[in-house]
Amino acid sequence: MLYQLNELREAALTPARMMAGVGQQMFSNPVSPLSYTRLGRSMAAGFELFERTTRQYEKPDWQIESTTVDGVECAVEIEPVLETDFCTLLHFKRDTRKKHPKLLLVAPLSGHYPTLLRGTVRALIEDHDVYITDWKDARTVPFFKGAFDLDDYVDLVIRFLRHLGPKTHIMAVCQPSVPVLAAVSLMAGEKDPCRPASMVLMGGPIDTRRSPTKVNEMATSRPHAWFERNVITRVPARYPGFMRQVYPGFLQISGFMSMNMDRHIGAHMKLFEHLVVGDGDSADGHKRFYDEYLSVMDLPAEYYLQTIDVVFQKHALPEGTWVSRGRKVDATAIRDTALMTVEGELDDISGVGQTEAAHDICASLPAGKRRHMMQKGVGHYGIFNGRKWRENIKPEVAAFIKKHN
């Protein structure tokens, strides 16, 4: 029912959105004298703001066509190397003969598309051979393809590591820190030759009992059954995933926005002013951010509900009680995969200490294979995007991977 109501809302807004587009063009057309007045620019800005805040955003492009390796620009080709029902393993193939460490970048399956890590990839491909998990929108996966849960996620990480082979390094940004650590633990326990050489966990909810955030409190303040009743719905008939149970993207973005509503309203008010005064650079920067931020996908219901249960309510990984497909997840089995954790001082998604907790549960690792980095002055997204990521964090990550290559 939730999805159907959202579809009705979209249908009802379509004519108004089309009229807003016409109005924006009319009041910004240089042929019109009104476009040179504050009134005209204000009308155009208002129409554009309405259109942008009511549209459905599609999956963005990667927009990565080249990189610089040792001062030489080279082309980048994005190629799929392994296709599964819910995820495609992509390779950012660079036109260079120089060999660099092979790195599997595990993108979050938490609502936003993997392209949210565009800035992360751009920085990493300068000196790493990067592969990434390109998750599929659950509403596009046919119902007959079956379910996908957190245990499937763990198995998929293992499958990708085995496909890439020995001496691969792995990096998890935010949510995948848990399934990545679980996958590496299982591989270590089996002495799998394809277990990664190093593992970098960034802003992940390893132990959400430390410095709990609003996200953590939301997940623990209600019983598991509440989430099943109130946020899970079925995909409607016009999508390939018809009848699949999902946690829909439109509910997720509502939750994202509500946590910092004042900040988002202020940002859109600034966009209005930028458009009125003709500050194109600032307006374009805002648009690029929100084109990405407002692009969301549906999550498989089984995966979302199991994550709430295992990660946020039972704390099964730090407690040592997680049994995945009959296999006990024992992080003390990790003895030779080097571990680096990265946190942001101002992170309001994964609180300070939640990622660092990985060092406590990987108790068998020697000190020489450990590294923790706390970046001051950044929030959650600043860990893997922006100036401090490029100038401070990425060089430390690259040095760690190189040391343990």
N, C-alpha and C positions, 0 to 999 in steps of 0.2 A: 504493500500500500504506500509506503514512503516513497518508493521510486515513481509510482504512478502519479502521486501528488507533485513531485518535482518535475515530471514530464509535463503535466498540465500547466505548472507555473512557467516553464520554459516556453510552451506554446502560446500562453497568454501574453508573455513579454515580447515575443518576436515582432509583432507589428510596431510596437512602441520603439523597439530597438532599431528597426529599419527607418522609422521616422526620425529618430535621433541621428542616425547616420546621414540622412538627407539634410537635416538641420545643421549639423556640423559642417558639411560641405558648403552649404549656402552661406553661412556666416563667416567662413574662413576663405571663401573664394576671393582672390585678389581683384577680380573684376568688380566686386561689390564694394561700394564706399563704406558700408558698415564694418567691413573687415579691418578697417584702419581706426576704428573707434574702440574705446574700452567696452562699451555696451556690446558691440558685435563680437569682440574677442571673448567676452564673458559668456555670451550665448553659445558660441562655438565650443568653449571649454566645458560648459555645463552639459551640452549634448554629448560630447566625447566621453565625459566622465560617466554619464548614465550608460552609454553603450558598453564601456569597458567593464563596469561593475555588474552588468547583467548578462554578459555573453558567456558561452561555454568555451573554455580554452582547450585547444587540442594539444597533443604531445608535441613539444618543441623539437627542433632539429638540433643536432650536436654542434653544428657550425665550427667544426674543427677540420680545416683543410691542409694546414701545414704547421710545422714546428721548427724550432731551431736547435740543432745538435752541434755542440762545440763551435758555435758561431756561424754555422752553415744552415741555411734554410732548406728544409726538405719537405716533400709532400707527405700527407697522411691519408691513408685509405682505410675507411671503416668497413671491416668485413666480418660477417657472421661465421663463426667456426664450429659452433655446436648449437643445434636447435632443440629445445624441449617444449612441452606444452605450455609452460608458464614463464619460461625465461629463455633468452638467447644469449649465448656467450659471444660478445663482440671483441674484435681485436683492432686496436689502433695501429695499423701497420705503417711503419715509417720507411720512407725511401732512403735508407742509409745502410751501409754495410757494417757499421760499428755495433758490436754486441753489448747489450745492457741487461741488467737483471730482469728476469721475467716476473711481472707483478700482476696478481689477480686482485682487482679492486671490486669489492662486494658492495654494491649500492644498496641503500635502504629500500625495503619493501614496506613503506609506511605512508603511502598516499601520493607523494610526489614522484614524478618520473625520474629515472636515473640521470636525465640531462641536468638535473639540479647540481650534479657533480661536474659540470662542464669545466669550471675553473680548476677543480681538483685535477682533472685529466690533463688539461692544458699544461699545468705545471709539471706533472709527473712524466709526461711523454718526452720531455727534454732529455731525460737520462734513465728512463725505464721502458721496457717493452710491455705495454699496458694492455690488459684484458679487463672487461667489465661485464657484470651481470646486467643485462638489459631486460628488466621485468616487463611482463605483458599485463595490460589492463584486464582484470578478471572478467569484465563484462564482454570481452572479445573472445574468451576461451569457451568453446562449446561445452554444454553440460555433460555430454557423453565422455569428455576427456577425464572426468573424475575429479576427486578432491585434491587440495594442496594444503598441507598443514605445516607446523613448525618442524616436525620430524622430516617431512619431505624436503624442507629447506636445508636442513643439516645434510641429508643425503645428496642433495644437489651440489652443495659446496664440495663435498668429498668427490663427487663425480667430475666436477670441473678441475679440481686439483689433480686428479688422476689423469685426466685428458691432457693437462699441461705438462705433467711429468715432474721428475725430481728437481730439486733446487729452485722451485717456484717460491715466490714470496707472496704473502696475502695481506691485504689491508681491508678493514671493515670500518665503514663510516656510520656511526650512530647505531641504529637498531640491529644490523647484522653482527654486531660484536658478540652477541649471545650465541647465535647458531654457528658462527665461525669458530669461536672458542670451543664449542661442543664438538664440531667436526674435527678440529685439530686434536682434541682430547681422544676421540675415538680412533683416529688414525695413529696417534702415538701409542695407544694401548695395543693396537694390532701390529705395531712396528711397520706400518705401511711405508714403503720406500718413497712414496710421493708426498709424504707429509712435508709441509712447507719449511723452508730454511728459516724464515722469520715471519712474525705475525705482528701487525700494527693495528691496534684498536683505538678508535678515535671517538670520544664523546658517546660511549655506549652504556646501556643500562645493565651492567654486569651484576651489580648489587644495589637495587633501588631503595634499600633501607637506609643508605647513606645520603645525607642531604636531600631528602625527598622534595620533589618539585610539584607543581600543580598537576603535571601529567601523571606523576606517580600517585598522587592523592586521589585523582579521578579514578584511576584503575583499582585502587584498594578500598574506596569508600562505598562501593556498591558490590553486591554479590555477583558471582559469575552469571547467574540466570538473568540478571537485569540487562546485561549487555546483549545477550541472545534475544531478549524480548524487544529491546528498544533501538538497537542500532543495526540489526541484521535484517536484510530484505532480499527479495528475489529480483533478478534482472528482468526487465520487461521484454516484450516480444520483438521489438525492433532491433535488438542487439544480438550478435552471434551467441552470446552466453545466456540466452533466454532460459529462465528458471534456475540459474545458478544462484546460490545464496552468497551474498557479498556484504561487506561493510562499504557502503557507497562513498565515492569521492566527495559528493556534495555535502555529506555529513561531516567528513573529515575536515574539509576546508572551513566549515562553520566552527568546528572546534579549534582549529589553528587560529582563526581570526579572533575568536572570543577571548583567548588567553591574553591577547595584547590589543584589544579593540581600540583603545585610545591612540596607540601608536599608529595603527593602520588608518584610522580616521584622519589623524594629523598628516600622514603621508599623502593621502588623497587630497586634502586641502592644499598642501604644498604643490601638488601636481596642478591643481586648478590655477593657483597663482602663477606657476611657471608658464602655463599655457596662455594666460591672460597677458603677461608681460613679454611673451615671446622668447623665454629662456629655453631654447630647444634642447640644449645639451642636458640640462637638469631634468627636463620632461622625458627625454629619451632614456635616461638612466632609470627613472622611476618605472617607465613602461617595460623596460627589459627585465627588471626585477620581478614585477608583478605578472608579466606574461609567463614567467617560470613558476612563481609562487602559487598562482591561481590555477595552474595546470595540474590536475589530480586524477588519479585512477582508482578504480574499485579494487578492494582487497578480497581474496577468498575468505569466506566466513570462518572456515575451519582453522586457517592460519591465524587470523586475528584473535579468535576466542582462545586458542591454545596458548598464544603469546600472553594474553591477559592472565591466564591461569598459571602457566609455568614460570614466566619471568616476573610478573608484577605482584601476584598474590601468593604463590607458594615459594618464590625465590629458590627454585629447585637447583639452579646452577651453583650459587654460593653455598647452599646447604648440602650439596652433594647427594641430592635425592632424585636427580633427573635420570629416568630410564627411557631411552629413545629406541623404539623398535626392539625392545628386549635387551638393549645394550646399556650398561651403566656408564654415564658420562662422568669420567674421573679425570679432572684436570691435573692431578698429581702425576699422571702418566706422561705428561709433557716434560721431557728432559733435555732435548736438543733443539727445539724450535725457539729461537730468540723472541722475546716479547717486549714490545714497546707500547706504552699507553700514552694517550694525549688527551688533555682536558683543557677547557676554557674557564677562566676565572669567573665569568659572568653567565655561564651556561644555565639557562632556565628550563632546559629539556631533560638533560642528564646531569644531575647535580654533581658538584665537586666531590670526588672520592668514589663515585659509582664505577668509573672505568678503572681507576687505580686498583680497585678490589681484585682485579684479575691477577695481580701479583701475589695476593694472599692465597688464592685457590690454586695457583700454579706453583705449589710449594716445593717441587723438586727441581726447579730451574736454578742453576748457579747464578751468582750475582753478576758475572760477566756477560750473561745473556739477558739482562734486564735493563730497561730504561723507562723512566716516567718523565713526562714533560707537562708542566703547567704553564699555559700561555696567559699572561696577564692582559686584561683589557679587551677580551673577546668573549662573545656569547657563543651559542651553539653553532651558528652558520659560519662564524669567523674562524672556527677551527679548520675548516676545509675550503674556505673561499675568501677572497679578498687579500689585502696587502700583507697582513700579518701571517696569513697562511703561506703566501709566496715567499716572503722575505725571512720569516723566522721559523715556521714549523716545517715547511717542505724541505729546506736544507738539512734539518736535523733528522727527518725521516729518511731522506736519501742517504745520509751518512750512516745511519743505523743499518739500512738494508745492504749497503756496500760492505760494511764491516762483517756482516754475517752471510755474505753471498757465497 
